[in-house]
Amino acid sequence: MTRTTSKLTGEKVIEAPEVRILHPDGAITIELINDSGAAVARGDLVMLDTAKGRNYFTTSTGGNDNKIIGMAFERIVDTGRGKIQIYGPTKYLKVDGNTDIAAGDFIASYTTAGIGQKGTIGSGNCIALATEAYTANDSLGVIDAFLLGSAR
């Protein structure tokens, strides 16, 4: 843990691996350890690994999973530590378009690890709000969105 001065606000802050970090684009990230068994790419949705504890994440193949906490802010190798975006704007959210996504739709997890889908309140953890549409019938979408933190 280190004490430093915020370049954005000039306030004194304490930085530690699990402390939230504000990025210039407005994204808020936390650093966690990848326990998914494989590398994750920027834009992959991730969930807290409750079996390991609060400093670990994994991926989910459960549609509408209520443990999704955010998305990978960067590529993170298996067992490596990296940034997980938990709030704010992104241009990298991976989605499936088999059910059309319109700007303004909520995004929840899909049955493919790391991918989001159109969600509704009550259908699981709606982790983001789409700010652009995706209508292709595949799981190759990468959209602009605003991560909400846990909306459940």
N, C-alpha and C positions, 0 to 999 in steps of 0.2 A: 504494500500500500504506500502511495506517495502523495504528498501534498503539492499542489501546483496552482497556478492562476489560469482561469478560463480565458482563452483567447477571444471568445465571443462576448462575455459579459464583464470580464475583469475581476470576477468574484473568486475567492479562494475555494478550491474544490479538493476532494480526496479521491484519488483514482485507485481502484483495485480491479482485479480481473473480472469480477462479477458485477461491478458498478456500471450503471447505464452511462452511455457515451452519446452525446449529441453531435451529429454530423452537420456540416454546412448546408446540406440539402434539406435538413429538418428531420432526418431519420434518427431514431433512437435505437441503439443496439446494446446488447449485453454479450459478454464473452462466456461461452460454454464449451464443453469437451464433447466431441463427436463420438458416440457409442453406437452408431447405426450399423457397423460392420462394413461400411464402404464410404468412399468420399461423397460429399454432397456438393452441389454446384450452386452458384448464386441464383436465387429465386426459388430454391426448393423449400417447401413447407416442412417444418420440423416440430417435434413435440418434446416436452420434458420427459426424460427417462426416469420415471418414478422409482424404478427398481434400483437405480444407481444413486439417486440423490439430486439435489438442486443444482449441481454444477454440470450436469450431463444432459445431452439431447440425443434423440434417435428420430427415425422417420416412421410414418404410419401408412398402412394400406387400408385403414378403416375409413370408409366414406363418412363424412360428417363427424369426424373424431373430435371429442370435446377436450382433448389434451394438447391440441396444436397451440404453440405459443408464439410462432413467428416464422420468418423465412431466413435462409442463409443469406447473409450480406456479402459473402465472399465464398470462394471454393475452400472447403475444409476437409482435409484428409482424415481418414479413419483414425481415431484416438487423438487427433489434433485438436487444439483449442482455436476457436474462431468466433467471429462476430455474427450474432443472430439479431436481425432487425425485428423489434417488437412493436414499433409504432412509427407512423409517418409515411411520406410518399415514397414510391418505388416505381421503377420502369422495368422491373425484372421478374414480376410474379408469374410463375408457371401455372397454366390452367388448361382444363379440358373443355372443349366447346361442343360436346355432343348435346348438351342442353345449352342453347344460346345464352351468352352472357351479354348484357347491355350495360352501358355506363350507368352507374347507380345501383347495380345489383350487389348483394352481399356475396362473399366468396368463403366457402368452407372446404374441408379436405375432400379429396377424391379417393377412389379405391386403388389408384396407382401411387406409390410412394413419392412424396415431394410435390404432387400436383394438386391444384385447387379446382373447384367446380362451382357453378352457381349454387348458392345456398340461400336458405331462408331462416329467419329467426325461429328457433325451436328445432331446426334440423341438425343441430350440432353446434360447434364453435365457429361462428362466422368471424373469421380472422381479419377480413379486409373488405373494402368497398371498391368495386371496379370503377375506374375513371375512363375506361375505354371499352368498346365492345370486342367480343371474340365469338365468331359464329361458325368457324370451320369444325367439321365433325371429326376431330382428332384431339390428341393430348399434347400437341406441339405449341400451344399458345403461350406467348409471353406478353403480358399486358402492363399498362400503367395502372396502379392501384394505390390506395391509401390503407396501410395497415392500422387496425384499430386496437391492437392488443386483444385481450380476450373479450369477446362480445357476448359470451354466454352468461 
